[in-house]
Amino acid sequence: MRNLLLLCLPISLWAQDPMSLKEAVRLALRENKAIAGVKAGMQASATRVDQARSGFLPKVNYTESFARSNNPVFVFSSLLTQHQFGMENFAIGPLNRPDAMNNFQSVVTLDQPLYDAGQTRNAIKSAELDEKLTGEQERSVRMNVIGGVAKAYYGAALAAENLKTAEQAMRSAEADLQRAQSVRAAGMSTDVDVLSIRVHLAAVNEQRINRAAELDVAKASLNDALGLPLDTPHTLTTPLAALDLPDYDLAALEKEASGARPEARQSKLAADLAETQVEASHVSLFPQISFRTAFEADRQRFVTRGGANWLAAVSLRWNLFNGFGDKARIAEAGYSLTRAEADRGRTDSAVRLQVRQAYAGLRAAVQRIEVARAAVAEAEESLRITQNRYEAGMANVTDLLRNETAVLESRTRYLAAVHDQRIAATMLELSAGRLSADSEVLN
């Protein structure tokens, strides 16, 4: 049991800055590139809302142009707009064949929509829904990053404990070798026992080598999840110990997931967006009214010999026939809405299934922990008795090696069960849509 209790102590993977799981999560939320990318997407979505709202505001433009021509119509109209037209300009010769002239033109225009049949309103609503969709995507990325960090963290912790278990099995096998050599020296056994234990020791050493390699990979995987260079060293302080969990209500978890999971919210928002697009597709069937005003200055020289004029107008535009394109767009929007509603139902079912899978995995892991804990204690006690019996010549080397193997396997199964319970608890929080940097399962 003493060896079993050691498994619950804090884990030191490599001597550097200590880091708990919650600290690792906060570090990942700050450093992970996926978080930075989705935040930029949220900012872009917010600017699209501002772009859509600009449809209610007037559009003011200024243009400056220069033209020179001897075209009779150009010359005649330019003289009028420049306020330079005189009686002499009615002469037939100059009227038909005028000299080339300049026209510097400055125009300021203001366009204000008065009625657009809800086009701007639908554009704003669509942009706001898209912003909310991006926000749910950001929630999803954050939760997946947290889940990924938890998996990598516990993976590194499990690899470290497996290495400790293999090293402990090495020390036990070496003690058995010394014990066998002593028994042989006393004439109570032959070289066969010593050779058998040496073979077992080599097998355990091979496992230790594999566990050390697995630990190196696990450390690199953790750094990758954190968004750090792969060789960054840490000391993990959250122990690989079984969690004391509350009694979860599966039905309540499924209901919570249906409303809280980012995927569920995204599917609802996608349906709302499709409904907005249906409304927007009907805009082309209604008239649109706009107001326009302009101020114009025309000059023969850049600042002199010119005049100014203004214009104010109200216009109505009504699409009477567009080659059935509008009808097709309305039909397309309707089909998109039907698809979005179907996807919403499918997403809800998938979310509930993921909750059930995580719940079943957690229950199984909890039960495995109890079974494996008892197995470890029994295997260790059986090994102790067999070692004493072997020294007294009452047990053979086969019994000894069988018990050594049983201890190693039971400890490994216990560690795997604790690891799986930790991960399953995190995945249950994730599947319910409640996983955050402050979740209790990360303690």
C-alpha positions in Angstrom: 0.0 0.0 0.0 2.9 2.3 0.6 3.8 2.2 -3.1 0.2 2.9 -4.0 0.1 6.0 -1.8 3.2 7.3 -3.6 1.1 7.6 -6.8 -1.0 10.3 -5.2 2.0 12.6 -4.5 2.7 15.6 -6.7 4.5 14.7 -9.9 7.8 16.3 -10.8 8.6 15.6 -14.4 11.6 17.8 -14.8 13.1 20.3 -12.4 12.0 23.7 -13.6 9.2 26.2 -12.8 6.3 24.5 -11.0 3.0 24.5 -13.0 -0.4 23.2 -12.0 -3.0 22.2 -14.5 -5.0 25.4 -14.0 -1.8 27.4 -14.5 -1.1 25.4 -17.7 -4.7 26.2 -18.9 -4.3 29.9 -18.3 -0.9 29.8 -20.1 -2.4 28.1 -23.1 -5.3 30.6 -23.3 -2.7 33.3 -23.5 -0.1 31.6 -25.8 -2.1 29.2 -28.0 -2.2 30.5 -31.6 -5.7 29.1 -32.1 -7.0 31.6 -29.5 -5.2 34.5 -31.1 -6.7 33.6 -34.5 -10.3 33.3 -33.3 -10.0 36.6 -31.4 -9.0 38.3 -34.7 -12.0 36.8 -36.3 -14.3 38.2 -33.6 -12.8 41.7 -34.1 -13.5 41.3 -37.9 -17.1 40.3 -37.2 -17.6 43.4 -35.0 -16.4 45.7 -37.8 -18.9 44.0 -40.2 -21.7 45.2 -37.9 -20.4 48.7 -38.2 -20.3 48.3 -41.9 -23.9 47.2 -42.1 -25.1 50.1 -39.9 -23.5 52.6 -42.3 -26.4 51.8 -44.7 -28.6 54.2 -42.6 -26.1 57.1 -42.9 -25.6 59.5 -45.9 -22.8 58.9 -48.3 -20.8 62.1 -49.1 -18.3 62.1 -52.0 -16.0 64.7 -53.5 -14.6 64.5 -57.0 -12.2 66.8 -58.9 -11.7 66.4 -62.6 -10.1 68.2 -65.5 -11.2 68.0 -69.2 -10.2 69.8 -72.4 -11.9 69.4 -75.7 -13.2 71.3 -78.8 -16.3 69.2 -79.0 -19.2 71.6 -79.7 -21.5 70.1 -77.2 -18.7 70.0 -74.5 -17.8 73.7 -75.2 -21.4 74.9 -75.2 -22.3 73.1 -71.9 -19.1 74.0 -70.2 -19.6 77.7 -71.0 -23.1 77.5 -69.5 -22.0 75.7 -66.3 -19.0 78.1 -66.0 -21.4 81.1 -66.3 -19.3 82.4 -69.2 -21.8 82.1 -72.0 -22.4 85.3 -74.0 -24.1 86.6 -77.2 -21.0 86.0 -79.2 -21.2 82.3 -78.5 -24.4 82.1 -80.7 -22.3 82.8 -83.8 -22.7 79.9 -86.2 -19.0 79.5 -87.0 -17.7 79.4 -83.4 -20.7 77.4 -82.4 -20.0 74.6 -84.9 -16.2 74.8 -84.7 -15.2 76.2 -81.3 -11.7 76.5 -80.0 -10.7 73.9 -77.4 -11.3 74.9 -73.8 -10.6 73.7 -70.3 -13.1 72.7 -67.6 -12.0 72.2 -64.0 -14.9 70.5 -62.2 -15.4 70.1 -58.5 -18.4 68.1 -57.3 -19.7 67.3 -53.8 -22.6 64.8 -53.6 -24.7 63.5 -50.8 -26.8 60.4 -51.1 -29.3 59.3 -48.4 -31.5 56.2 -48.6 -35.0 57.1 -47.5 -36.6 53.6 -47.8 -34.8 50.4 -48.8 -37.5 47.8 -47.9 -35.5 46.6 -44.8 -32.3 45.9 -46.8 -30.1 47.7 -44.2 -32.0 46.3 -41.3 -31.5 42.8 -42.5 -27.9 43.4 -43.2 -27.4 44.6 -39.6 -29.2 41.6 -38.2 -27.2 39.3 -40.4 -23.9 40.9 -39.3 -24.9 40.7 -35.6 -25.8 37.0 -35.9 -22.5 36.4 -37.6 -20.7 38.2 -34.7 -22.5 35.9 -32.3 -21.6 32.9 -34.4 -17.9 34.0 -34.2 -18.3 34.4 -30.4 -19.5 30.9 -30.1 -16.7 29.7 -32.2 -14.3 31.5 -29.8 -16.0 29.7 -26.9 -15.6 26.4 -28.7 -11.9 27.0 -29.4 -11.2 28.0 -25.8 -12.9 24.9 -24.4 -11.2 22.6 -26.9 -7.8 24.2 -26.0 -8.6 23.6 -22.3 -9.6 20.0 -23.0 -6.4 19.5 -25.1 -4.2 20.9 -22.4 -5.8 18.7 -19.8 -5.3 15.6 -22.0 -1.6 16.6 -22.6 -1.0 17.4 -19.0 -2.4 14.2 -17.7 -0.7 12.3 -20.5 2.7 13.7 -19.3 1.8 12.9 -15.7 0.8 9.4 -16.7 4.0 8.9 -18.6 6.1 10.1 -15.6 4.3 7.8 -13.3 4.6 4.9 -15.7 8.3 5.5 -15.8 8.4 5.6 -12.0 6.6 2.3 -11.9 9.0 0.7 -14.4 12.0 2.0 -12.3 10.4 0.6 -9.2 9.9 -2.8 -10.9 13.6 -2.6 -12.0 14.7 -2.2 -8.3 12.4 -5.0 -7.2 13.8 -7.3 -10.0 17.3 -6.4 -9.0 16.5 -7.3 -5.3 15.1 -10.6 -6.6 18.3 -11.2 -8.5 20.3 -10.7 -5.3 17.9 -12.9 -3.4 18.2 -15.7 -6.0 22.0 -15.4 -5.9 22.0 -15.8 -2.1 19.6 -18.8 -2.3 21.9 -20.4 -5.0 25.0 -19.7 -2.8 23.2 -21.5 0.0 22.7 -24.5 -2.3 18.9 -24.2 -2.3 18.6 -23.5 -6.0 20.4 -23.7 -9.3 21.6 -21.3 -12.0 18.3 -21.6 -13.7 16.6 -19.3 -11.1 19.3 -16.7 -11.5 19.1 -16.8 -15.3 15.3 -16.6 -15.3 15.4 -13.5 -13.1 18.0 -11.9 -15.3 15.7 -12.4 -18.3 12.9 -10.8 -16.4 15.1 -7.9 -15.4 16.0 -7.3 -19.0 12.3 -7.3 -20.0 11.6 -4.8 -17.2 14.5 -2.6 -18.3 13.1 -2.7 -21.9 9.8 -1.3 -20.5 11.7 1.4 -18.6 13.4 2.5 -21.8 10.1 2.6 -23.6 8.5 4.6 -20.8 11.3 7.1 -20.9 10.8 7.7 -24.6 7.0 8.0 -24.0 7.7 10.7 -21.4 9.8 12.7 -23.8 7.0 12.7 -26.4 4.4 13.5 -23.7 6.4 16.6 -22.6 6.7 17.8 -26.2 2.9 17.2 -26.7 2.1 19.3 -23.6 4.3 22.2 -24.9 2.5 22.0 -28.2 -0.9 22.2 -26.5 0.4 25.2 -24.5 1.7 27.0 -27.6 5.3 26.9 -26.4 8.5 25.6 -27.9 8.6 21.8 -27.7 11.6 21.7 -25.4 10.3 24.1 -22.8 10.8 22.4 -19.4 8.2 22.4 -16.6 7.5 20.8 -13.2 3.9 19.5 -13.0 2.4 19.9 -9.6 -1.2 18.7 -10.1 -1.1 15.0 -8.9 -2.4 12.1 -10.9 -4.9 11.2 -8.2 -8.5 10.1 -8.5 -11.0 13.0 -8.3 -13.8 13.1 -5.7 -16.6 13.8 -8.1 -20.3 14.8 -7.4 -23.2 12.6 -8.6 -23.9 13.8 -12.1 -27.5 13.8 -13.5 -27.3 12.5 -17.1 -30.7 14.0 -18.1 -29.7 17.4 -16.6 -26.3 17.3 -18.4 -28.0 16.6 -21.7 -30.4 19.4 -21.3 -27.6 21.8 -20.3 -25.5 20.8 -23.3 -28.4 21.4 -25.7 -28.5 25.1 -24.5 -24.9 25.7 -23.5 -22.7 23.9 -26.0 -21.1 26.3 -28.6 -22.1 23.9 -31.4 -25.7 23.9 -30.2 -25.8 27.7 -30.0 -24.1 28.0 -33.4 -26.7 25.7 -35.0 -29.5 27.9 -33.6 -27.8 31.1 -34.7 -27.2 29.6 -38.2 -31.0 28.9 -38.4 -31.7 32.5 -37.3 -29.3 33.7 -39.9 -30.9 31.6 -42.7 -34.3 33.1 -41.7 -32.9 36.6 -42.0 -31.6 35.7 -45.4 -35.1 34.6 -46.4 -36.4 38.0 -45.4 -33.5 39.8 -47.2 -34.3 37.8 -50.4 -37.7 39.5 -50.7 -36.2 43.0 -50.6 -35.7 43.1 -54.4 -39.5 42.9 -54.8 -40.2 46.2 -53.1 -39.4 49.8 -54.3 -36.5 51.7 -52.9 -36.5 55.5 -52.4 -33.4 57.7 -52.1 -32.5 61.4 -51.9 -29.5 62.9 -53.7 -28.1 66.4 -53.5 -25.0 67.8 -55.3 -23.0 71.0 -55.5 -20.9 71.5 -58.6 -18.3 74.2 -59.6 -16.9 74.4 -63.2 -14.0 76.7 -64.1 -11.9 77.5 -67.1 -9.0 78.1 -64.9 -8.3 76.2 -61.7 -9.7 79.0 -59.4 -11.1 81.7 -61.7 -13.6 82.2 -64.6 -16.2 79.8 -63.3 -19.5 79.3 -61.8 -21.4 76.9 -59.5 -24.7 75.1 -59.4 -26.6 72.7 -57.2 -29.0 69.8 -57.6 -31.6 68.1 -55.2 -33.5 65.0 -56.3 -35.7 62.2 -54.9 -35.7 59.0 -56.9 -37.7 55.8 -56.8 -36.3 52.5 -58.1 -38.6 49.4 -58.5 -37.4 46.2 -60.0 -40.4 45.0 -62.1 -38.7 42.1 -63.8 -35.3 40.5 -63.3 -35.4 37.4 -65.4 -36.8 35.3 -62.6 -33.5 35.7 -60.7 -35.2 37.2 -57.7 -37.6 34.2 -57.6 -34.7 31.8 -57.7 -32.9 33.6 -54.9 -36.0 33.5 -52.7 -36.3 29.8 -53.3 -32.6 29.3 -52.5 -33.0 31.1 -49.2 -35.9 28.9 -48.3 -34.0 25.7 -48.9 -31.1 27.1 -46.9 -33.4 27.7 -44.0 -34.8 24.1 -44.2 -31.2 22.8 -44.2 -30.2 24.9 -41.3 -33.2 23.7 -39.2 -32.3 20.1 -40.1 -28.7 20.7 -39.1 -29.9 22.1 -35.8 -31.8 19.0 -35.0 -28.8 16.8 -36.0 -26.5 18.9 -33.9 -28.7 18.6 -30.8 -28.7 14.8 -31.1 -24.9 14.7 -31.6 -24.4 16.9 -28.6 -26.5 14.7 -26.4 -24.7 11.5 -27.6 -21.4 13.1 -26.7 -22.6 13.7 -23.2 -23.7 10.1 -22.9 -20.4 8.9 -24.2 -18.4 11.0 -21.7 -20.8 10.1 -18.8 -20.4 6.3 -19.6 -16.6 6.7 -19.9 -16.4 8.5 -16.5 -18.5 5.8 -14.7 -16.4 3.1 -16.2 -13.2 4.8 -15.1 -14.5 5.3 -11.5 -15.3 1.6 -11.3 -11.9 0.6 -12.8 -10.1 2.7 -10.2 -11.7 0.8 -7.3 -11.0 -2.6 -9.0 -7.4 -1.6 -9.8 -6.7 -0.1 -6.3 -7.7 -3.4 -4.7 -5.6 -5.4 -7.3 -2.5 -3.3 -6.5 -2.8 -4.0 -2.8 -3.4 -7.7 -3.3 -0.5 -8.0 -5.9 1.9 -6.3 -3.6 1.0 -8.4 -0.6 1.2 -11.6 -2.7 4.6 -10.5 -3.9 5.8 -9.9 -0.4 4.7 -13.3 0.7 6.2 -15.0 -2.3 9.5 -13.3 -1.8 9.7 -14.5 1.8 8.7 -18.0 0.8 11.3 -18.0 -2.0 14.0 -17.1 0.4 12.9 -19.9 2.7 12.9 -22.3 -0.3 9.2 -22.8 -0.2 8.4 -21.2 -3.6 9.9 -21.5 -7.0 11.2 -18.7 -9.3 8.1 -19.1 -11.5 5.9 -18.0 -8.7 8.2 -15.1 -7.9 8.3 -13.8 -11.5 4.6 -14.2 -11.9 3.9 -12.0 -8.9 6.5 -9.4 -10.0 4.7 -9.2 -13.4 1.3 -9.0 -11.6 2.5 -6.0 -9.5 3.8 -4.1 -12.5 0.6 -4.7 -14.5 -1.8 -3.8 -11.6 0.1 -0.6 -10.9 0.0 0.3 -14.6 -3.8 -0.4 -14.8 -4.4 1.7 -11.7 -2.5 4.6 -13.2 -4.4 4.3 -16.5 -7.7 4.2 -14.7 -6.9 7.4 -12.7 -5.7 9.1 -15.9 -8.9 8.0 -17.7 -11.1 9.3 -14.9 -9.4 12.7 -15.0 -9.8 12.9 -18.7 -13.4 11.6 -18.7 -14.4 14.2 -16.1 -12.9 16.9 -18.2 -14.6 15.6 -21.3 -17.9 15.5 -19.5 -17.6 19.2 -18.6 -16.6 19.9 -22.2 -19.5 18.0 -23.7 -21.9 19.8 -21.3 -20.6 23.1 -22.5 -19.4 24.2 -19.0 -15.7 23.7 -19.2 -13.7 26.8 -18.4 -10.3 27.8 -16.8 -12.1 27.8 -13.4 -13.7 24.4 -13.6 -13.4 22.2 -10.5 -12.2 19.2 -12.5 -9.0 21.1 -13.2 -8.1 21.3 -9.5 
